[in-house]
Amino acid sequence: MIRIVDLHKSFGETVVLDGFTLDVPDGSTTVLLGRSGAGKSVLLKQLVGLLVPDQGRVEIDGQVVHELDPDALTRLRQEIGYVFQFAALFDSLTCGDNVRMGLVRQGLDADEVESRTTAALELVGLVESIDRHPAELSGGMRKRIGIARAVALRPRYILWDEPTTGLDPVTTATMDRLMMQVREELGVTSVVVSHDLKSAFTVADRVALLHEGRVREAGTVAEIQASEDPIVRQFIEGRPE
């Protein structure tokens, strides 16, 4: 389980998180919505220990992330897959080698590496692209390779950073289906950062709206859609200030 308790983070005079608190139940998909610059990506970086909070804490499986020593933090990160907004693949490597890289670093034997690589690429429907390079693929296909790289590690948690940004509606629907498939088949706990309301309401078990550094409201999709909070209504209706 992920617990985020009274999290504060500022950069100089700019307050990004100001008492952010949220629980992410095991096996669930929680989508974090918010305007650009609201602090969603800053939160993801604190979940994996890339940033240290000014106050408060992130707990994963009862461990306070910023208090872990380097070895313990490395072990925790091996339980967390990260799907980057723009895939973050190595262009000089084949798609297969992009997926294999993390497995090799974990010290797995060659047969296990190949088995997991093939299975992950089959999951995202791109096993035929194993020997192709990222530059040969569309943006949506590159994102799917990024998902394969994450799931090949068999993480307990996956963090998704704007997974549908820049995708057409058909490819977005494919990405949504993949996110749900990963949850159902692998049982992972997911935190998804998104601006895409349709996608969020499709994949989420729970939705939280980040506003002015804290959770304005959190609940099921139905609860958020029925919210009477003026800030929530403005966001989901897309009304200007």
N, C-alpha and C positions, 0 to 999 in steps of 0.2 A: 504494500500500500504506500502511496505517496501522500504525505501530509505537508502542507505549506502553512507555516504559522507566523503571522504578524511580520511579513517580510517587508523590509525597507531597503531601497537602493537609490542613491543619488549619484550624479556625476557633476561635480562642482555645485553650482546653484540649482541645477535641474533635478527635480525630484521625479523619479521614474516609477518606483513602487513605494507605496505609503501605507503599509499595514495590510498587505495582500495575504489573505487566508483562504485556503481551499483544501478539501480532501478529495483524492482520486481513488475510488474503491478498486480493489483488485479485479481484473478481468473486464473492466469498463473502458469505454471511450469517452473522454471528457474533451469537449471542444471549447477553447478559449477564444472568445470574440473580443474585438476592440478596434478602435480607430488606429490609423497609421501613427506610429510613434507613441503608442499607449504603454509600451513596455513588455509586449508579449514575448519577443525574442530575447530580451534581457532575462525574463523569467526562465526560459528554456536553458539559457547558459548557466543559471544558478542551479538548476536541477542536476546538471552534470558536473558541477564544481568548477566551471570555467570562470565564474565570478563569485565573489564572496559577499554575502549580504552585509549591509551596514548594521542591521538589527533583524532579529527574528531568525527563523531556521527552516531548512528543508529537511524532512525526514523521509528516507526511503528504506522500507523494511526495518524501521526502528533506528536506523543509523542517521545521525546528523551529518549531512554531506560536508559542510565546511569544517567539521572537526576531524575528519578522517585523515590518517597519515597517507603518504603517497601510495604505498602498496595497497592499502585498503580501498583508496579511491580508484585505483586501477581495477581492482576486482569488482567494485560496484559498476564501473563503466562497462565492464564486459557483460553486464546484465541489461544494458540499455542500448537499444538501436536508435540511430538518429537519421531521419530522412530529411535531407537539406532542400531548401526552397528551389535551388537550381541544380540539384542532383550532386554537384561537386565530385564528378567523376574525373579520373586521370585520363586525359585525352591520348596519352602515349601508350596506354594499356588497352588490351581488348576488354570487352565487356566481361568475359569470363574472368580475366585476371583482376579486374576491379572487384569482383565478388570474392575471388579467392584470397585477396590480400589480407583481410582481417582474420581469415581462418588460418592462414600460414603463420601469422603473428601469434596466434594462440597456441602454436606448436602441434597442431593436429597432423596426423599422418596423411600421406598423399591420397590414399583411397577415401578417407573421410572427407578430405577437402573436395575431391571431385564429386562425391556423392551429395554433399551439401550444396555445392555450387549448382549442380544440375537440378536438384530439387527446388532450389530457390528460383532459378530461371524458369522452370516449369510452372511454378506458382504464379509468376507474373506474365506467363505466356510468351516468353522471349528466349526459350532455349535455343532456337535456331540462330540467335544473334550472338552466341557464345564467343565466336571468333571475330566478330566485327568490332570496330572502334566506335566510341561515342559519337564522333563527328559524322558517322554514317547514319545516325538515328535521328528521328524527330525529337522534339522537346519532351513530348509525352512518353516516348519510349525510353529516353534517358532517365526520366523520373522513375519509371518502372524498374530500370536496372538499379537505381538507388535504393528502391524498396527491397529488391533481391539481395543486395549487399547487406542491408540491415537484418533481414529475416534469416539469412544464412548463418548468422551468429547465434541464432536461437535465443534471443533476448527475452527477458520477462517483461520489459517495458520498451515501448517505442515512442519517440518524440517526433512529431511531424510538423515541420516548419513550412506553412503555406503550401500544402501539397498540390493545390489546384490552381495556383497563380499562373497566369499566362496560357492556360489550356482552353481549347474550344469546348463547347458543351458536351460533345460526344466523348471526348477524351476525359473530361471531368467526370462524367458518369462512370467511365471505366476505372478511374482512380478511386472513386467512391466505393465501387464494388470491390476493388482490391483491398481497401482499408477494412471493409466489413469481413471479407474473406480471411484476412490475416487474423482478425480478432476471433472469428469462429473456429478456424482450423488450428491456430497456434495458442489461443487463450491468452494473448498478451494484454497488458494494460497500456492504454494509449493516451497521450496528451497531444491534442491537435491545435495548432495555432492557425487561425484562418480569418479572412474577411468575407468568405463566400458563404452567405446565409443558406442557400439551397443545399450546398454540400454539407454544411454543419448540421442542418436539420435532418439530413439523410443518414449520416454516419454516427451521430452522437447518442450516447445514453444520457449524458448530462451536458449542459451548456452553462458557461459562466461568462458574464460580460465584465471586462476590465475597463474601468472608468476612473480617471484621476488617481491612478495608482493602487486601486483596491477593487475587490469584487463588488460590483454594484448589485448584481443579482445572480443567483445560480439555481438551477433546477432542471427538471426534465425538459425535453423539447416542447411538450404541450404546455408546461408551466411558463416557460419563457415566451412562447407565442401568445399566451393569454395574459401576460403581465400588463399591469396598469401603470407601472413605473414610467414616468415621462421620458427619462433618459433611455430606458430599454425600448420604449415604443419609437422614439426618434431614430434609434439605430436600426431596428428591424424594418422600419418603414422607409428608411433612407431619406428622412426629411432634413433639409438644411437648418442650421441654427437661426 
